[in-house]
Amino acid sequence: MSFDVLIRDGWVLDGTGAPACRADVGVNGDRITAVGRLDGADATTVVEAAGRHVMPGLVDCHAHGDALVLDKEVQLAALRQGVTTFVLGQDGLSFAPSTTPETFAYATRYFAAINGVHPSADGPIGVGELLAGYDRATALNTAYLLPHGTIRHDVMGAAERAATADELAAMLARVERGLSEGACGLSTGLEYAPGRYADAAEIAALCAPLDHLPYVTHMRGYGAAAPAGMAEVTDIARRSGAAVHVSHYHGPAATLLPLIDEARLTGIDITFDTYPYLRGSTILAMVALPAWVPAADTGRALEILESEPIEWDETLWPRITFSHVPGAEWAEGMTLPDAAAEAGLEPGEFCRRILIDTRLEAGCVSARPDEGPEGEASVRAILRHPAHTGGSDGIYVGGHPHPRGYGAFARMLGHHVRETGDWTLEQAVVHLASHPARRFGLGGRGLVRPGQVADLVVLDATAVADLATYAVPRTPATGIGDVLVSGVPVLAGRELTGATPGRALRP
């Protein structure tokens, strides 16, 4: 027997939830061709896995790598956690499909602190073209959700109203085309502009062509507002018949999990992702600006900030730490009150100046007010739910990002397996690999079986751990030293090999 790559003498976690078994894994081309005792086999490349586990590549169901997946630092951060696939196009805003310069500019500018600026695209771009730019240009696989907010802006601009029949038809045509070009679902961001101006009827109509692919949503409310947010999600599911997936589901488990169970009992196919931290991260404008400020119209929002008094929610200030402040990088990593004091301004005035000076681009890490003393227990309970999949919500922009992009999956594999016992390793692989691969239509991935694509991770279960912290967030994880993507070693000895076999995945 001869193989291109032979992973020898590891404990194989096949992704079904079955107990690990000691076996070799043989790879030819981009496929697993044998799993078992392969004594006497030879190979071009041999990975000695004795004492380690071999598992399928993990799927990050919610990653903001739309521009930065092409960045080597981001690839290393993901691979050191065993992540081989990013699902992009999250929260209803990304680069494609845009047919006008105005929409491309809006999606780029409004989400610059989240998605970053695309390194090569500088104008309107379609889904097929965007995916082609990822294909074999990065060490990671990419899948892409159609962003509803981008589509809405492309048809309606910054309009704060319901769509007309003609506008809805134009949006639907963009959804159908995007799906034909390889999108793996539709996403909304119902707390961001312009998605927040859409109603359930509009979204349900746009979900109609999805078939088995998911409608993925940043709901209109989390924490204490989750019941209202989930009521809209289930309404959309019933109207459209679509499978639904809730992004970064967080808050008190006693409130959140019964909502999932009730929906599933009524026949709704619902899943969710979450990350194991008590702080979130987003654009400062979404956290701080009152809802009446038209954030989808950047020019008008800036005029208001320059000329009209704003009633700030001053309880926000201690909860905000700056992650990305172009032009005032000195403030990154500082809390808003501390940065304001450094600048000699009151917190509200400092926030106003930052929003104006960055043209709403500033990003922040924010402590959530609704987690309470039981926050960690809620995170653990939400992770254990069988409808859970892993998502980092990783944001890689700025000098001081949230550590979740560098540590969420390692934390789930280390802390939540080895230290708290929330999962066994077998269960972790189901939650983080096979379940999300199935959910997003990533055929041939998520299992260690002959015939499957050889996205494979070699894990030291005794050592895997997140090292990124809020104080030092850009620190890669430890415990994973070898990773294959499409049968090609992309991480060896914990370092990038320089290979870029990542595929743009189409369901």
C-alpha positions as CSV (number, residue, x, y, z in Angstrom):
1,M,0.0,0.0,0.0
2,S,1.2,3.4,-0.9
3,F,-0.1,6.8,0.1
4,D,0.6,10.5,-0.5
5,V,0.2,11.1,3.3
6,L,0.1,8.5,6.1
7,I,-1.0,9.6,9.6
8,R,0.3,6.8,11.7
9,D,-0.8,5.3,15.0
10,G,-3.2,7.9,16.2
11,W,-6.5,7.7,18.0
12,V,-9.1,8.3,15.4
13,L,-12.2,10.3,16.2
14,D,-14.4,9.7,13.2
15,G,-17.0,12.4,13.7
16,T,-20.0,10.0,14.4
17,G,-19.7,10.2,18.2
18,A,-18.2,6.7,18.3
19,P,-15.4,6.1,20.7
20,A,-11.9,6.8,19.5
21,C,-10.1,3.8,18.0
22,R,-6.4,3.4,17.4
23,A,-5.7,3.4,13.6
24,D,-3.7,4.8,10.7
25,V,-5.2,7.1,8.1
26,G,-4.0,6.9,4.5
27,V,-4.6,9.8,2.1
28,N,-4.2,9.9,-1.7
29,G,-4.8,13.1,-3.5
30,D,-7.5,15.1,-1.7
31,R,-9.3,12.0,-0.3
32,I,-9.0,9.6,2.7
33,T,-8.4,6.2,1.1
34,A,-7.9,4.0,4.1
35,V,-8.5,3.9,7.8
36,G,-7.2,1.0,9.9
37,R,-4.0,-0.8,10.7
38,L,-1.9,0.0,7.7
39,D,1.2,-1.9,8.7
40,G,3.9,-1.9,6.0
41,A,2.4,1.0,4.1
42,D,4.7,3.6,2.7
43,A,4.0,7.2,2.0
44,T,5.6,10.4,0.6
45,T,4.7,12.2,3.9
46,V,4.3,10.5,7.2
47,V,2.8,12.2,10.3
48,E,3.6,10.3,13.5
49,A,0.5,10.6,15.6
50,A,1.2,8.2,18.5
51,G,-0.4,9.5,21.7
52,R,-2.5,12.1,19.7
53,H,-6.0,12.1,18.2
54,V,-6.9,12.4,14.6
55,M,-10.1,14.1,13.8
56,P,-11.9,15.8,10.9
57,G,-11.2,19.5,10.3
58,L,-13.5,21.8,12.3
59,V,-16.0,24.2,10.8
60,D,-16.2,27.7,12.1
61,C,-19.9,28.4,11.5
62,H,-19.6,32.1,12.1
63,A,-16.3,33.8,11.1
64,H,-15.6,37.3,9.9
65,G,-12.7,36.5,7.6
66,D,-14.3,37.8,4.5
67,A,-11.2,39.9,3.7
68,L,-8.7,38.5,6.1
69,V,-9.0,34.8,5.4
70,L,-6.3,35.6,2.9
71,D,-4.0,36.8,5.7
72,K,-1.4,34.3,7.0
73,E,-1.9,35.4,10.6
74,V,-5.6,34.6,10.4
75,Q,-4.9,31.2,8.8
76,L,-2.5,30.3,11.5
77,A,-4.9,31.4,14.2
78,A,-7.6,29.1,12.8
79,L,-5.4,26.1,12.0
80,R,-3.8,26.1,15.4
81,Q,-7.3,25.5,16.7
82,G,-8.1,22.7,14.2
83,V,-10.4,24.9,12.1
84,T,-10.2,24.2,8.4
85,T,-13.3,25.9,7.1
86,F,-14.8,29.4,7.6
87,V,-18.4,30.1,6.9
88,L,-18.4,33.8,5.7
89,G,-21.1,36.3,4.7
90,Q,-22.4,36.6,8.2
91,D,-24.8,39.1,9.9
92,G,-26.3,40.1,6.6
93,L,-23.3,42.2,5.4
94,S,-20.4,41.4,3.1
95,F,-19.0,42.3,-0.3
96,A,-21.2,40.2,-2.6
97,P,-23.5,40.3,-4.4
98,S,-23.1,44.0,-5.1
99,T,-24.0,45.4,-8.5
100,T,-23.4,49.1,-7.7
101,P,-20.3,51.0,-6.5
102,E,-22.4,52.5,-3.7
103,T,-23.4,49.1,-2.3
104,F,-19.9,47.7,-2.4
105,A,-18.6,50.9,-0.7
106,Y,-21.3,50.8,1.9
107,A,-20.8,47.1,2.8
108,T,-17.0,47.7,3.0
109,R,-17.2,50.9,5.0
110,Y,-20.0,50.0,7.5
111,F,-18.4,46.6,8.3
112,A,-14.8,47.6,8.0
113,A,-14.2,47.0,11.7
114,I,-15.7,43.5,11.4
115,N,-14.8,42.1,7.9
116,G,-11.9,44.3,7.0
117,V,-11.2,45.7,3.6
118,H,-10.9,43.2,0.7
119,P,-7.3,43.1,-0.5
120,S,-8.1,43.0,-4.2
121,A,-11.8,43.7,-4.9
122,D,-12.5,47.4,-5.1
123,G,-15.9,47.5,-6.7
124,P,-19.1,45.6,-7.4
125,I,-18.6,41.8,-7.2
126,G,-20.7,38.7,-7.6
127,V,-20.8,35.6,-5.4
128,G,-19.1,33.5,-8.0
129,E,-16.3,36.0,-8.4
130,L,-15.8,36.4,-4.7
131,L,-15.6,32.6,-4.2
132,A,-13.2,32.2,-7.1
133,G,-10.9,34.7,-5.3
134,Y,-10.7,32.4,-2.3
135,D,-10.3,29.2,-4.1
136,R,-6.7,27.8,-3.7
137,A,-5.6,31.2,-2.5
138,T,-5.6,30.4,1.2
139,A,-4.9,27.5,3.5
140,L,-8.5,27.4,4.7
141,N,-11.7,26.3,3.0
142,T,-14.4,29.0,2.7
143,A,-18.2,28.8,2.4
144,Y,-20.3,31.8,1.8
145,L,-23.8,33.0,3.0
146,L,-25.8,35.5,0.9
147,P,-25.9,38.7,3.0
148,H,-29.4,40.1,3.1
149,G,-28.3,43.6,4.1
150,T,-26.0,43.8,1.1
151,I,-28.8,42.6,-1.2
152,R,-31.3,45.0,0.3
153,H,-28.9,48.0,0.0
154,D,-28.2,47.0,-3.6
155,V,-31.9,47.3,-4.4
156,M,-33.2,49.9,-1.9
157,G,-30.2,51.8,-0.7
158,A,-30.6,53.1,2.9
159,A,-34.4,53.1,2.8
160,E,-36.0,52.7,6.2
161,R,-39.3,51.0,5.0
162,A,-40.8,47.8,3.7
163,A,-39.9,46.7,0.3
164,T,-42.3,47.1,-2.6
165,A,-43.3,44.1,-4.7
166,D,-40.9,45.1,-7.5
167,E,-38.0,45.6,-5.0
168,L,-38.8,42.2,-3.4
169,A,-38.7,40.6,-6.8
170,A,-35.3,42.3,-7.5
171,M,-33.9,41.0,-4.2
172,L,-35.3,37.5,-4.9
173,A,-33.5,37.4,-8.2
174,R,-30.2,38.2,-6.5
175,V,-30.8,35.4,-4.0
176,E,-31.5,32.9,-6.7
177,R,-28.4,34.0,-8.7
178,G,-26.2,33.9,-5.6
179,L,-27.4,30.4,-4.8
180,S,-26.7,29.3,-8.3
181,E,-23.1,30.6,-8.0
182,G,-22.4,28.6,-4.8
183,A,-23.8,30.3,-1.7
184,C,-24.6,28.0,1.1
185,G,-27.5,29.9,2.6
186,L,-28.8,33.4,3.4
187,S,-27.8,35.5,6.4
188,T,-29.5,38.5,8.1
189,G,-28.2,41.0,10.6
190,L,-31.4,42.4,12.2
191,E,-29.7,44.7,14.6
192,Y,-27.6,46.2,11.8
193,A,-28.6,48.6,9.0
194,P,-30.2,48.1,6.6
195,G,-31.3,44.7,7.7
196,R,-33.1,46.0,10.7
197,Y,-35.6,47.7,8.4
198,A,-36.9,44.4,6.9
199,D,-39.9,42.6,8.2
200,A,-40.6,38.9,8.6
201,A,-42.6,38.8,5.4
202,E,-39.6,40.1,3.3
203,I,-37.1,37.7,4.8
204,A,-39.4,34.7,4.5
205,A,-39.9,35.5,0.8
206,L,-36.2,35.6,0.3
207,C,-35.8,32.3,2.1
208,A,-38.1,30.5,-0.4
209,P,-35.4,29.4,-2.8
210,L,-33.1,28.0,0.0
211,D,-34.4,24.4,-0.2
212,H,-32.3,22.4,2.3
213,L,-29.8,25.3,2.9
214,P,-30.1,27.3,6.1
215,Y,-31.4,30.8,6.9
216,V,-28.8,32.1,9.3
217,T,-29.7,35.0,11.5
218,H,-28.3,37.6,13.9
219,M,-31.7,38.0,15.6
220,R,-33.4,41.2,16.5
221,G,-32.6,40.6,20.1
222,Y,-30.6,38.4,22.5
223,G,-30.4,37.9,26.2
224,A,-33.6,39.3,27.7
225,A,-34.9,40.2,24.3
226,A,-34.3,36.6,22.9
227,P,-38.0,35.5,23.2
228,A,-39.1,38.3,20.8
229,G,-36.1,37.6,18.5
230,M,-36.9,33.9,18.4
231,A,-40.6,34.5,17.8
232,E,-39.6,36.3,14.6
233,V,-37.2,33.5,13.6
234,T,-39.9,30.9,14.0
235,D,-42.4,33.0,12.2
236,I,-39.9,33.2,9.2
237,A,-39.3,29.5,9.4
238,R,-43.0,28.7,9.3
239,R,-43.7,31.1,6.5
240,S,-40.9,29.9,4.3
241,G,-40.3,26.3,5.4
242,A,-36.6,27.0,5.6
243,A,-34.2,25.4,8.1
244,V,-32.9,28.1,10.4
245,H,-29.6,28.7,12.3
246,V,-29.2,31.3,14.9
247,S,-25.9,33.1,15.1
248,H,-23.9,33.6,18.4
249,Y,-26.8,32.5,20.6
250,H,-26.0,34.0,24.0
251,G,-27.7,34.9,27.3
252,P,-29.3,33.1,30.2
253,A,-29.6,29.4,29.3
254,A,-32.9,29.1,31.3
255,T,-34.4,31.6,28.9
256,L,-32.7,30.6,25.7
257,L,-32.7,26.8,25.6
258,P,-36.5,26.3,26.0
259,L,-37.0,28.5,23.0
260,I,-34.9,26.1,20.9
261,D,-36.7,23.1,22.3
262,E,-40.1,24.6,21.8
263,A,-39.3,25.4,18.1
264,R,-38.0,21.9,17.5
265,L,-41.0,20.3,19.1
266,T,-43.2,22.2,16.6
267,G,-41.3,20.8,13.7
268,I,-38.9,23.7,13.0
269,D,-35.4,22.6,11.9
270,I,-33.3,24.9,14.0
271,T,-29.7,24.9,15.1
272,F,-27.4,27.6,16.5
273,D,-23.8,28.5,17.1
274,T,-22.2,30.1,20.1
275,Y,-18.7,30.9,21.5
276,P,-17.4,30.4,25.0
277,Y,-16.9,34.0,26.2
278,L,-19.0,36.4,28.2
279,R,-18.1,39.5,26.2
280,G,-19.1,40.3,22.6
281,S,-17.5,42.4,19.9
282,T,-19.0,44.5,17.1
283,I,-18.9,48.0,15.6
284,L,-19.1,50.9,18.2
285,A,-22.0,52.5,16.2
286,M,-24.2,49.5,16.7
287,V,-23.6,49.4,20.4
288,A,-23.7,53.2,21.1
289,L,-25.9,55.0,18.6
290,P,-29.6,55.4,19.4
291,A,-31.8,53.5,16.9
292,W,-33.2,56.7,15.5
293,V,-29.8,57.7,14.0
294,P,-29.9,56.4,10.3
295,A,-26.7,54.4,10.4
296,A,-27.3,53.0,6.9
297,D,-26.9,56.6,5.6
298,T,-23.4,57.3,6.8
299,G,-23.4,60.9,5.6
300,R,-26.7,61.7,7.4
301,A,-25.6,59.9,10.6
302,L,-22.4,62.0,10.6
303,E,-24.3,65.2,10.1
304,I,-26.5,64.3,13.1
305,L,-23.5,63.5,15.2
306,E,-21.9,66.9,14.3
307,S,-25.0,69.0,14.8
308,E,-27.6,67.4,17.1
309,P,-27.5,66.5,20.8
310,I,-27.4,62.7,21.4
311,E,-28.9,61.1,24.5
312,W,-26.3,58.5,25.2
313,D,-26.9,55.4,27.4
314,E,-24.1,56.2,29.9
315,T,-24.3,52.7,31.5
316,L,-22.6,51.5,28.3
317,W,-19.3,53.3,28.9
318,P,-17.6,51.0,31.5
319,R,-18.6,48.0,29.3
320,I,-16.8,49.1,26.2
321,T,-13.1,48.5,25.3
322,F,-11.8,49.8,22.0
323,S,-10.6,47.1,19.5
324,H,-10.2,49.2,16.3
325,V,-9.8,52.9,16.2
326,P,-8.2,54.0,12.9
327,G,-6.4,57.3,13.5
328,A,-6.4,56.9,17.3
329,E,-4.7,53.5,17.6
330,W,-3.4,54.6,21.1
331,A,-7.0,54.0,22.4
332,E,-7.1,50.3,21.3
333,G,-7.2,48.0,24.3
334,M,-8.4,50.8,26.6
335,T,-11.9,51.1,28.1
336,L,-13.9,54.0,26.8
337,P,-13.8,55.9,30.2
338,D,-10.0,55.5,30.4
339,A,-9.5,56.6,26.8
340,A,-11.8,59.6,27.3
341,A,-9.9,60.6,30.4
342,E,-6.6,60.3,28.5
343,A,-8.1,62.7,25.9
344,G,-9.4,65.1,28.5
345,L,-13.1,64.6,27.4
346,E,-16.3,63.3,28.9
347,P,-17.1,59.7,27.8
348,G,-20.1,60.8,25.7
349,E,-18.2,63.5,23.9
350,F,-15.3,61.2,23.3
351,C,-17.6,58.5,21.9
352,R,-19.1,61.1,19.5
353,R,-15.7,62.3,18.4
354,I,-14.5,58.7,17.7
355,L,-17.6,57.9,15.7
356,I,-17.1,61.1,13.6
357,D,-13.4,60.8,13.2
358,T,-13.5,57.2,12.1
359,R,-16.7,57.7,10.0
360,L,-18.5,55.1,12.1
361,E,-15.7,52.5,11.6
362,A,-14.5,52.1,15.2
363,G,-14.9,48.6,16.7
364,C,-15.2,47.5,20.3
365,V,-15.3,44.6,22.7
366,S,-18.3,44.9,25.0
367,A,-19.3,43.2,28.2
368,R,-22.9,42.0,28.1
369,P,-25.2,43.2,30.8
370,D,-27.5,40.2,30.8
371,E,-25.1,37.4,31.6
372,G,-25.2,37.9,35.3
373,P,-23.4,35.8,37.9
374,E,-24.6,32.6,36.2
375,G,-23.0,33.6,32.9
376,E,-20.4,30.9,32.8
377,A,-23.0,28.2,33.7
378,S,-25.2,29.5,30.9
379,V,-22.4,29.2,28.4
380,R,-21.7,25.7,29.5
381,A,-25.4,24.7,29.3
382,I,-25.8,26.2,25.8
383,L,-22.7,24.4,24.5
384,R,-24.1,21.1,25.7
385,H,-27.4,21.4,23.8
386,P,-27.5,18.9,20.9
387,A,-28.6,21.7,18.4
388,H,-25.3,23.6,19.1
389,T,-22.5,24.1,16.6
390,G,-19.3,26.0,17.1
391,G,-18.7,29.5,15.9
392,S,-16.0,31.9,16.9
393,D,-17.6,35.1,15.6
394,G,-13.9,35.9,15.1
395,I,-13.1,39.4,14.1
396,Y,-9.4,40.0,13.1
397,V,-9.5,43.7,12.5
398,G,-7.7,46.2,14.7
399,G,-4.9,46.3,17.2
400,H,-6.8,44.7,20.1
401,P,-9.5,42.3,18.8
402,H,-11.6,40.0,20.9
403,P,-9.6,36.8,21.7
404,R,-12.3,34.5,20.4
405,G,-10.9,34.4,16.8
406,Y,-7.7,33.1,18.2
407,G,-9.0,30.9,21.0
408,A,-12.7,29.9,20.8
409,F,-12.3,26.4,19.3
410,A,-9.2,25.6,21.4
411,R,-11.2,26.7,24.5
412,M,-14.0,24.4,23.6
413,L,-11.6,21.5,22.9
414,G,-9.5,22.1,26.0
415,H,-11.4,23.9,28.8
416,H,-14.8,22.5,28.0
417,V,-13.6,18.9,27.4
418,R,-10.6,18.4,29.7
419,E,-11.4,20.8,32.5
420,T,-15.2,21.1,32.8
421,G,-16.3,17.8,31.2
422,D,-19.1,19.5,29.3
423,W,-18.3,17.3,26.3
424,T,-16.2,14.2,25.7
425,L,-13.8,14.5,22.8
426,E,-16.1,12.4,20.7
427,Q,-19.0,14.8,21.4
428,A,-16.8,17.8,20.7
429,V,-16.1,16.5,17.2
430,V,-19.8,16.1,16.4
431,H,-20.6,19.6,17.6
432,L,-17.6,21.2,15.8
433,A,-17.1,19.2,12.6
434,S,-19.7,16.7,11.5
435,H,-22.8,18.6,12.6
436,P,-21.9,21.9,11.0
437,A,-20.6,20.2,7.8
438,R,-24.0,18.6,7.4
439,R,-25.9,21.8,8.3
440,F,-24.1,24.0,5.7
441,G,-24.2,21.3,2.9
442,L,-20.4,20.8,3.0
443,G,-20.6,17.3,1.4
444,G,-17.6,15.0,1.9
445,R,-16.4,16.8,5.0
446,G,-16.8,16.3,8.7
447,L,-16.0,12.6,9.0
448,V,-12.9,10.4,9.0
449,R,-13.9,7.7,6.5
450,P,-12.6,6.4,3.2
451,G,-13.9,8.6,0.4
452,Q,-14.2,11.7,2.5
453,V,-12.1,14.8,1.8
454,A,-8.9,14.7,3.8
455,D,-9.4,17.8,6.0
456,L,-7.7,16.3,9.0
457,V,-6.4,17.5,12.3
458,V,-3.9,15.9,14.7
459,L,-4.7,16.9,18.3
460,D,-2.8,16.5,21.6
461,A,-5.9,16.3,23.9
462,T,-3.7,16.7,27.0
463,A,-2.3,20.0,25.8
464,V,-4.9,21.8,23.6
465,A,-5.7,25.2,25.1
466,D,-6.5,28.8,24.2
467,L,-3.7,31.2,25.1
468,A,-5.4,34.4,23.7
469,T,-6.8,36.7,26.5
470,Y,-8.5,40.1,26.5
471,A,-5.2,41.6,27.5
472,V,-3.2,39.8,24.8
473,P,-5.7,38.7,22.2
474,R,-3.5,37.9,19.2
475,T,-2.0,34.7,20.7
476,P,-2.4,31.4,18.7
477,A,-3.6,28.4,20.6
478,T,-1.5,25.4,21.5
479,G,-2.0,21.6,21.3
480,I,-2.5,21.2,17.5
481,G,0.6,20.9,15.4
482,D,-0.4,19.1,12.2
483,V,-3.3,19.9,9.9
484,L,-4.2,18.7,6.3
485,V,-6.6,20.5,4.0
486,S,-7.7,18.6,0.9
487,G,-4.9,16.1,1.6
488,V,-2.2,18.7,1.7
489,P,-0.2,19.5,4.9
490,V,-0.9,23.2,5.8
491,L,0.3,23.1,9.3
492,A,3.3,21.1,10.4
493,G,5.2,21.4,13.6
494,R,2.7,24.2,14.5
495,E,3.8,26.4,11.6
496,L,2.2,27.1,8.3
497,T,3.7,25.1,5.4
498,G,2.9,27.9,2.9
499,A,0.5,25.6,0.9
500,T,-2.8,27.1,-0.1
501,P,-5.1,24.2,-1.0
502,G,-8.2,25.7,0.6
503,R,-11.3,25.3,-1.6
504,A,-14.3,27.6,-2.0
505,L,-17.0,25.2,-1.0
506,R,-20.3,25.1,-2.9
507,P,-23.1,22.9,-1.4
